[in-house]
Amino acid sequence: MKTVVLNDAGLSLHVEVQGEGPLIVCVHGWPELSYSWRHQLAYFSARGYRIAAMDVRGYGNSSVPWAVNAYSMRNLCRDVAAVVTALLDAPSGAPSDGPTKPYTQHKAILFGHDWGAPIVWNTAVLFPELIEAVAGLSVPFVPRSFLEIAAEVYRDRFFYQLYFQEEGRAEADFEADVGVALRKVYYALSGEGLRDPTVYKAMRHKGKSDALLTDLVDPVPFPHWLTPEDLTFYQTTFSRTGFRGAFNRYRAQTLDVTELADIAGLPVTQPACFIAGALDPVRTFVPGVDAYAKAGAHCLDFRGATILPDIGHWVQQEAPAATNEALAAFLAGL
């Protein structure tokens, strides 16, 4: 089922919903879509959950505001809260083994990947009355802006988030050939790409002013975890929407320090877990630091981390069975 939720600013948020039962809301990252949760939608809807995946503002069939400040973390968390509230106010049908009356629920469970992970972590802190539990994929909860850290660590070197800061530059690079751009990025951050010495060399030898896509590999054929049909879906969608909304989230990080001052340093109090690929470059963004070693450091009820060997950044797509198993184990313990 497809539904549209209006947030408090009147922006429309496209949501894919499957199944009946307790509510799970999935939030994607860059450069992805609600479609990136297709394996989880099928798996959990068949196991007694009502699972929803939203197109984050700036993506897919959701609204794409132009202004950078529209993409602050607080605005994105409000969007998730709007989706949760709308779906909780529209109860699903009866659970398969339950009574005939409609199933009602007062809180939702959140899954988030890449930028979706910080979004769901912060939504849990901002709206505890709506959120029962949180699963973060690829990015642990760190209650501060990473852009400040990156500006210092990478002041003399290339870092993709700094490259994204100039309005229009990354858009032009990616929109020149959307299919090639997406294939290069998806491959470079996958387990296969991260084991490819050509990709490793291209990423490690970039100058500070270089472009992200330069010298990256466009694999033929693409690894099996994205089919030609999957790639066509992503290419068609981003060709229609462009990339400004997607890049604006990176630019809006400078606003988060002020806008989130009221929750600065607060932990996630709900039951939480973390899942990631062992090869994910997020793990070593800060040289000499394993970001996954203490993934639950800012969670008061951390239920554990699952690090999948030989898997890269796109964990729920590269390893859907193992990711679903880890998420199911987390849910079973709630």
SULNOR-V189840 format. One record per residue. RES is the residue in one letter. PSI is psi as a letter, one per 40 degrees, with the letter a starting at -180 (NA if undefined). Layout:
RES|PSI, RES|PSI
This chain:
M|h, K|h, T|i, V|h, V|h, L|h, N|a, D|e, A|e, G|e, L|i, S|h, L|h, H|h, V|h, E|h, V|h, Q|i, G|i, E|i, G|a, P|i, L|h, I|h, V|h, C|h, V|h, H|i, G|a, W|i, P|g, E|a, L|i, S|d, Y|d, S|e, W|e, R|d, H|d, Q|d, L|d, A|d, Y|d, F|d, S|d, A|e, R|f, G|f, Y|i, R|h, I|h, A|i, A|h, M|i, D|h, V|i, R|h, G|e, Y|i, G|b, N|e, S|i, S|i, V|g, P|i, W|d, A|h, V|d, N|e, A|e, Y|f, S|i, M|d, R|d, N|d, L|d, C|d, R|d, D|d, V|d, A|d, A|d, V|d, V|d, T|d, A|d, L|d, L|d, D|e, A|g, P|i, S|i, G|a, A|i, P|i, S|d, D|e, G|a, P|i, T|e, K|i, P|i, Y|h, T|i, Q|i, H|e, K|i, A|i, I|h, L|h, F|h, G|i, H|i, D|b, W|d, G|d, A|d, P|d, I|d, V|d, W|d, N|d, T|d, A|d, V|d, L|d, F|g, P|d, E|e, L|e, I|h, E|d, A|i, V|h, A|h, G|h, L|h, S|d, V|h, P|i, F|h, V|h, P|f, R|i, S|h, F|d, L|d, E|d, I|d, A|d, A|d, E|d, V|d, Y|f, R|d, D|e, R|i, F|h, F|h, Y|d, Q|d, L|d, Y|d, F|e, Q|d, E|h, E|h, G|d, R|d, A|d, E|d, A|d, D|d, F|d, E|e, A|d, D|g, V|d, G|d, V|d, A|d, L|d, R|d, K|d, V|d, Y|d, Y|d, A|d, L|e, S|i, G|d, E|d, G|d, L|e, R|e, D|h, P|d, T|d, V|d, Y|d, K|d, A|d, M|d, R|e, H|e, K|i, G|i, K|d, S|e, D|i, A|i, L|d, L|e, T|h, D|e, L|i, V|h, D|g, P|h, V|h, P|i, F|i, P|i, H|d, W|e, L|h, T|i, P|d, E|d, D|d, L|d, T|d, F|d, Y|d, Q|d, T|d, T|d, F|d, S|d, R|d, T|d, G|a, F|e, R|d, G|d, A|d, F|d, N|d, R|d, Y|d, R|d, A|e, Q|d, T|e, L|e, D|d, V|d, T|d, E|d, L|e, A|d, D|e, I|e, A|h, G|e, L|i, P|i, V|h, T|d, Q|i, P|h, A|i, C|i, F|h, I|h, A|i, G|i, A|d, L|e, D|h, P|e, V|d, R|d, T|f, F|d, V|h, P|h, G|e, V|h, D|h, A|e, Y|e, A|d, K|f, A|d, G|e, A|d, H|f, C|h, L|d, D|g, F|h, R|e, G|i, A|i, T|h, I|h, L|h, P|i, D|e, I|i, G|a, H|d, W|f, V|d, Q|e, Q|d, E|d, A|g, P|d, A|d, A|d, T|d, N|d, E|d, A|d, L|d, A|d, A|d, F|d, L|d, A|d, G|e, L|NA
